[in-house]
Amino acid sequence: MNKVQTQKQESKFQSMFASFAIPVLVVVGICIYLFVLGSPSNFEGGDPKNHPIPDGVGHVLGLIYKGGFIVPILISLVLMSITFSIERFLTITKASGKGSAEAFVRKIQSQLSAGNIDGALAECDKQQGSVANVVKSVLHKYKEMSANKEMNTDQRVLAIQKELEESVSLELPMLEKNLVIIATMASVSTLIALLGTVLGMIKAFSALASAGSPDSVALANGISEALINTALGIGNSAIAIIMYNVFTTKIDKITYTIDEAGFSITQQFAASNK
């Protein structure tokens, strides 16, 4: 199986993972809302229509349950942020390879300076990851162009640069895949939380506007719904923004390392074939 087929299979798996994970996490979020937060043991008299019990974990769970039907949606979004953050962390960690990327590039430069292409390829096998995959592909082209005497130096350098660009175009989309889901969580969570807040405040003001004395229970429930939705939405948005920035920083570092290694290889080839 060649590298292109392997990349396509991994990309297909990641797409299938997203398509499978999202509906499953929505179902899990609804189940948590109904059977964990809405457990009768969390409420006075064992009835979810009553107030949450005064103390303990059950009080907190029951209070969140009172946030209304927006809560299971927000719980599902929180689960998505956590799940896809773990998935991206594992993928990007694997792509970073073993050991220091900077040390790997220095080893490649050292091997090429000594004219030991096979030694550089061996370093790629040790390092693994996206950087090593790109460098290994470029080194094979380097080796091929070194034996090619029909093309001039500029043409061979262009061939190596083209191989670098093609290898990068295969590797980088794998790293960035599913990041859009995390970015979406950051904005959608806030908007859905705002919707829950507005609905909660509508209930609160409706209780104040009732004839006679205000309905204190309805007023409290409305305010609770507003604040709980706000807290869940803002919390999830913060998590998503932080994780998105962490992952994009890691990807930028990998990209920079690939560019540095590719530049070193093409410069070394051009210098040794003057």
Secondary structure, 3 states (H helix, E strand, C coil): CCHHHHHHHHHHHHHHHHHHHHHHHHHHHHHHHHHHHCCHHHEHHHCCCCCECCCHHHHHHHHHHCCCCHHHHHHHHHHHHHHHHHHHHHHHHHHHCCCCHHHHHHHHHHHHHCCCHHHHHHHHHHHCHHHHHHHHHHHHHHHHHHHCCCCCHHHHHHHHHHHHHHHHHHHHHHHHCCHHHHHHHHHHHHHHHHHHHHHHHHHHHHHHCCCCCCCHHHHHHHHHHHHHHHHHHHHHHHHHHHHHHHHHHHHHHHHHHHHHHHHHHHHHHHHHCC
